[in-house]
């Protein structure tokens, strides 16, 4: 017997700082780029592909893009932010398991 699907699916976001540009403007602002890696479910899960697609849509209740664009100042911590793109569906190995994943690129403008 297999475990129910709900026991095999999870979402885990790894937020990884990427490039930093310190001298973007004369106003003391700088840009930080982040990689947001969403590990979703083991690749051998039967419904994983159907369930990850809504996370990658531009709109909808499960859309990560829509959630990031809903608050461009990131709760007042940034001047503005912009989702640069999504990698599509990938396989990411971690701890002897391969997970279905997708990665978003987020550009954040900060003031010093």
Secondary structure, 3 states (H helix, E strand, C coil): CCCCHHHHEEEEEEEEEEEEECCCCCCCEEEEEEEEEEEEEECCCCCHHHHHHHHHCCCCCCCHHHHHHCCCCCCCCCCEEEEEEECCCEEEEECCEEEEEEEEEEEEEEEC
